[in-house]
Amino acid sequence: MTEVIQLTDLKKGQKAVISELAVFDDMRRRLQDIGLIEGTVVECVGKSPLGDPCAYIIRGAVIALRSEDSGRVMVYRKESEHQGAREGKEQRAESPDMALAADTASICEGKAGQEETEDVLWG
């Protein structure tokens, strides 16, 4: 089973999939506005020397978040490419959000053919 952790717990180079936002006010809207939506793949790309803020790639943009804010974002840690290749896509996708995120990541990385991309985008 995949463990749910806070976004702030990711180490540099680790990827995760957003499972939920544990905040229900204007901050939730702000986080959603910058792309933090359930099912989105996020990668930690750096931490400041004191650990706050941290930089993440979110939907192609590098965004810096304070630990106070990133601690409210719950994520599933994403498996490495080698581990996923051994286990197969069906076993990696433990939830519909993970399956969607895996398909989206493949499309964004250019691993899917044109027909696959159109099927995913247009149904």
ChimeraX commands (.cxc) that place a marker at each C-alpha (Angstrom):
marker #1 position 0.00,0.00,0.00 radius 0.5
marker #1 position 1.20,3.50,-0.81 radius 0.5
marker #1 position 1.99,5.73,2.13 radius 0.5
marker #1 position 0.47,9.22,2.26 radius 0.5
marker #1 position 2.97,11.84,3.42 radius 0.5
marker #1 position 3.24,15.63,3.48 radius 0.5
marker #1 position 4.75,17.34,0.44 radius 0.5
marker #1 position 7.33,18.90,2.73 radius 0.5
marker #1 position 8.72,15.39,3.49 radius 0.5
marker #1 position 9.93,14.87,-0.10 radius 0.5
marker #1 position 13.66,14.94,-0.60 radius 0.5
marker #1 position 15.37,16.59,-3.58 radius 0.5
marker #1 position 14.73,14.54,-6.73 radius 0.5
marker #1 position 11.73,12.64,-5.37 radius 0.5
marker #1 position 8.39,12.74,-7.15 radius 0.5
marker #1 position 4.92,12.39,-5.69 radius 0.5
marker #1 position 1.26,12.59,-6.69 radius 0.5
marker #1 position -1.05,14.96,-4.82 radius 0.5
marker #1 position -3.77,13.10,-2.93 radius 0.5
marker #1 position -5.44,15.96,-1.05 radius 0.5
marker #1 position -5.11,19.48,0.30 radius 0.5
marker #1 position -5.57,19.56,4.06 radius 0.5
marker #1 position -6.71,23.19,4.17 radius 0.5
marker #1 position -10.13,24.77,3.65 radius 0.5
marker #1 position -9.76,28.53,3.33 radius 0.5
marker #1 position -8.19,31.10,1.00 radius 0.5
marker #1 position -4.94,29.12,1.19 radius 0.5
marker #1 position -6.66,26.16,-0.50 radius 0.5
marker #1 position -7.67,28.41,-3.39 radius 0.5
marker #1 position -4.14,29.81,-3.64 radius 0.5
marker #1 position -2.60,26.32,-3.73 radius 0.5
marker #1 position -5.08,25.22,-6.40 radius 0.5
marker #1 position -4.37,28.36,-8.44 radius 0.5
marker #1 position -0.66,27.46,-8.66 radius 0.5
marker #1 position -1.48,23.94,-9.87 radius 0.5
marker #1 position -1.68,21.88,-6.69 radius 0.5
marker #1 position -4.68,19.77,-7.64 radius 0.5
marker #1 position -5.38,16.15,-6.72 radius 0.5
marker #1 position -3.68,13.80,-9.19 radius 0.5
marker #1 position -0.92,16.27,-10.14 radius 0.5
marker #1 position 2.66,14.97,-10.23 radius 0.5
marker #1 position 5.07,17.12,-8.18 radius 0.5
marker #1 position 8.87,16.88,-7.98 radius 0.5
marker #1 position 11.07,18.40,-5.28 radius 0.5
marker #1 position 13.94,20.16,-7.07 radius 0.5
marker #1 position 15.62,21.95,-4.19 radius 0.5
marker #1 position 15.59,23.13,-0.62 radius 0.5
marker #1 position 17.07,26.30,0.77 radius 0.5
marker #1 position 20.07,25.91,3.11 radius 0.5
marker #1 position 17.82,26.13,6.17 radius 0.5
marker #1 position 15.16,23.89,4.57 radius 0.5
marker #1 position 12.50,26.57,4.06 radius 0.5
marker #1 position 11.27,27.32,1.41 radius 0.5
marker #1 position 11.48,24.35,-0.97 radius 0.5
marker #1 position 11.23,24.43,-4.76 radius 0.5
marker #1 position 8.92,22.05,-6.62 radius 0.5
marker #1 position 8.12,21.44,-10.28 radius 0.5
marker #1 position 4.34,21.69,-10.55 radius 0.5
marker #1 position 2.78,21.33,-14.01 radius 0.5
marker #1 position 6.00,22.46,-15.69 radius 0.5
marker #1 position 6.66,25.50,-13.49 radius 0.5
marker #1 position 9.12,25.80,-10.61 radius 0.5
marker #1 position 7.26,27.02,-7.52 radius 0.5
marker #1 position 8.77,27.79,-4.09 radius 0.5
marker #1 position 6.58,26.94,-1.10 radius 0.5
marker #1 position 7.07,27.57,2.59 radius 0.5
marker #1 position 7.06,24.47,4.81 radius 0.5
marker #1 position 3.93,25.80,6.49 radius 0.5
marker #1 position 2.09,25.63,3.15 radius 0.5
marker #1 position 3.65,22.47,1.69 radius 0.5
marker #1 position 2.92,20.67,4.96 radius 0.5
marker #1 position -0.79,20.99,4.14 radius 0.5
marker #1 position -0.39,19.14,0.83 radius 0.5
marker #1 position -0.74,15.36,1.18 radius 0.5
marker #1 position 0.95,13.20,-1.47 radius 0.5
marker #1 position 1.66,9.61,-2.50 radius 0.5
marker #1 position 5.37,9.07,-3.07 radius 0.5
marker #1 position 5.95,8.20,-6.74 radius 0.5
marker #1 position 8.03,5.11,-7.52 radius 0.5
marker #1 position 11.29,5.25,-9.44 radius 0.5
marker #1 position 11.31,4.34,-13.14 radius 0.5
marker #1 position 13.23,1.10,-12.46 radius 0.5
marker #1 position 10.87,-0.10,-9.76 radius 0.5
marker #1 position 7.82,0.75,-11.87 radius 0.5
marker #1 position 9.23,-1.06,-14.89 radius 0.5
marker #1 position 9.73,-4.22,-12.85 radius 0.5
marker #1 position 6.27,-4.21,-11.29 radius 0.5
marker #1 position 4.24,-3.04,-14.27 radius 0.5
marker #1 position 1.88,-0.11,-14.66 radius 0.5
marker #1 position -1.19,-1.95,-13.32 radius 0.5
marker #1 position 0.49,-2.69,-9.99 radius 0.5
marker #1 position 1.87,0.84,-9.63 radius 0.5
marker #1 position -1.53,2.46,-9.95 radius 0.5
marker #1 position -3.01,1.81,-6.53 radius 0.5
marker #1 position -5.66,4.49,-6.91 radius 0.5
marker #1 position -7.43,6.18,-9.83 radius 0.5
marker #1 position -5.44,9.37,-9.09 radius 0.5
marker #1 position -2.15,7.48,-9.39 radius 0.5
marker #1 position -3.23,5.88,-12.70 radius 0.5
marker #1 position -4.26,9.25,-14.13 radius 0.5
marker #1 position -1.03,10.85,-12.94 radius 0.5
marker #1 position 1.05,8.04,-14.49 radius 0.5
marker #1 position -0.75,8.42,-17.83 radius 0.5
marker #1 position -0.38,12.21,-17.70 radius 0.5
marker #1 position 3.33,11.93,-16.89 radius 0.5
marker #1 position 3.86,9.59,-19.86 radius 0.5
marker #1 position 2.15,12.05,-22.18 radius 0.5
marker #1 position 4.10,15.02,-20.82 radius 0.5
marker #1 position 7.40,13.14,-21.18 radius 0.5
marker #1 position 6.61,12.34,-24.81 radius 0.5
marker #1 position 6.37,8.58,-24.25 radius 0.5
marker #1 position 2.88,8.24,-25.70 radius 0.5
marker #1 position 2.03,8.25,-29.40 radius 0.5
marker #1 position -0.09,10.96,-31.00 radius 0.5
marker #1 position -3.19,8.72,-31.08 radius 0.5
marker #1 position -2.82,7.87,-27.38 radius 0.5
marker #1 position -2.48,11.57,-26.54 radius 0.5
marker #1 position -5.62,12.46,-28.46 radius 0.5
marker #1 position -7.57,9.59,-26.84 radius 0.5
marker #1 position -6.60,10.75,-23.36 radius 0.5
marker #1 position -7.31,14.41,-24.04 radius 0.5
marker #1 position -10.47,14.11,-26.11 radius 0.5
marker #1 position -11.96,10.77,-25.04 radius 0.5
marker link #1:1,2 radius 0.2
marker link #1:2,3 radius 0.2
marker link #1:3,4 radius 0.2
marker link #1:4,5 radius 0.2
marker link #1:5,6 radius 0.2
marker link #1:6,7 radius 0.2
marker link #1:7,8 radius 0.2
marker link #1:8,9 radius 0.2
marker link #1:9,10 radius 0.2
marker link #1:10,11 radius 0.2
marker link #1:11,12 radius 0.2
marker link #1:12,13 radius 0.2
marker link #1:13,14 radius 0.2
marker link #1:14,15 radius 0.2
marker link #1:15,16 radius 0.2
marker link #1:16,17 radius 0.2
marker link #1:17,18 radius 0.2
marker link #1:18,19 radius 0.2
marker link #1:19,20 radius 0.2
marker link #1:20,21 radius 0.2
marker link #1:21,22 radius 0.2
marker link #1:22,23 radius 0.2
marker link #1:23,24 radius 0.2
marker link #1:24,25 radius 0.2
marker link #1:25,26 radius 0.2
marker link #1:26,27 radius 0.2
marker link #1:27,28 radius 0.2
marker link #1:28,29 radius 0.2
marker link #1:29,30 radius 0.2
marker link #1:30,31 radius 0.2
marker link #1:31,32 radius 0.2
marker link #1:32,33 radius 0.2
marker link #1:33,34 radius 0.2
marker link #1:34,35 radius 0.2
marker link #1:35,36 radius 0.2
marker link #1:36,37 radius 0.2
marker link #1:37,38 radius 0.2
marker link #1:38,39 radius 0.2
marker link #1:39,40 radius 0.2
marker link #1:40,41 radius 0.2
marker link #1:41,42 radius 0.2
marker link #1:42,43 radius 0.2
marker link #1:43,44 radius 0.2
marker link #1:44,45 radius 0.2
marker link #1:45,46 radius 0.2
marker link #1:46,47 radius 0.2
marker link #1:47,48 radius 0.2
marker link #1:48,49 radius 0.2
marker link #1:49,50 radius 0.2
marker link #1:50,51 radius 0.2
marker link #1:51,52 radius 0.2
marker link #1:52,53 radius 0.2
marker link #1:53,54 radius 0.2
marker link #1:54,55 radius 0.2
marker link #1:55,56 radius 0.2
marker link #1:56,57 radius 0.2
marker link #1:57,58 radius 0.2
marker link #1:58,59 radius 0.2
marker link #1:59,60 radius 0.2
marker link #1:60,61 radius 0.2
marker link #1:61,62 radius 0.2
marker link #1:62,63 radius 0.2
marker link #1:63,64 radius 0.2
marker link #1:64,65 radius 0.2
marker link #1:65,66 radius 0.2
marker link #1:66,67 radius 0.2
marker link #1:67,68 radius 0.2
marker link #1:68,69 radius 0.2
marker link #1:69,70 radius 0.2
marker link #1:70,71 radius 0.2
marker link #1:71,72 radius 0.2
marker link #1:72,73 radius 0.2
marker link #1:73,74 radius 0.2
marker link #1:74,75 radius 0.2
marker link #1:75,76 radius 0.2
marker link #1:76,77 radius 0.2
marker link #1:77,78 radius 0.2
marker link #1:78,79 radius 0.2
marker link #1:79,80 radius 0.2
marker link #1:80,81 radius 0.2
marker link #1:81,82 radius 0.2
marker link #1:82,83 radius 0.2
marker link #1:83,84 radius 0.2
marker link #1:84,85 radius 0.2
marker link #1:85,86 radius 0.2
marker link #1:86,87 radius 0.2
marker link #1:87,88 radius 0.2
marker link #1:88,89 radius 0.2
marker link #1:89,90 radius 0.2
marker link #1:90,91 radius 0.2
marker link #1:91,92 radius 0.2
marker link #1:92,93 radius 0.2
marker link #1:93,94 radius 0.2
marker link #1:94,95 radius 0.2
marker link #1:95,96 radius 0.2
marker link #1:96,97 radius 0.2
marker link #1:97,98 radius 0.2
marker link #1:98,99 radius 0.2
marker link #1:99,100 radius 0.2
marker link #1:100,101 radius 0.2
marker link #1:101,102 radius 0.2
marker link #1:102,103 radius 0.2
marker link #1:103,104 radius 0.2
marker link #1:104,105 radius 0.2
marker link #1:105,106 radius 0.2
marker link #1:106,107 radius 0.2
marker link #1:107,108 radius 0.2
marker link #1:108,109 radius 0.2
marker link #1:109,110 radius 0.2
marker link #1:110,111 radius 0.2
marker link #1:111,112 radius 0.2
marker link #1:112,113 radius 0.2
marker link #1:113,114 radius 0.2
marker link #1:114,115 radius 0.2
marker link #1:115,116 radius 0.2
marker link #1:116,117 radius 0.2
marker link #1:117,118 radius 0.2
marker link #1:118,119 radius 0.2
marker link #1:119,120 radius 0.2
marker link #1:120,121 radius 0.2
marker link #1:121,122 radius 0.2
marker link #1:122,123 radius 0.2
view
